[in-house]
């Protein structure tokens, strides 16, 4: 999952920044993270985690790997901003 997070995050950052925005990368990373967590709560947990893994919302959202993925999303957006967008400014 964490490997697929990188290209999806890069696509989201690319689409956002190349429309001309100059917003801070931390804010954009947090927005992408919040959207991903909302989609996890609506789709992943009830349709995959609970029926197939006999898991729960609490187990899913307290998993330490989720924190790693959250930090990965923010880092990818920041690095994209630093190397692609900041150099254009």
Secondary structure as UniProt FT lines:
FT   HELIX           2..17
FT   TURN            18..20
FT   HELIX           25..39
FT   HELIX           40..49
FT   HELIX           50..53
FT   HELIX           57..61
FT   HELIX           64..80
FT   HELIX           81..85
FT   HELIX           86..88
//
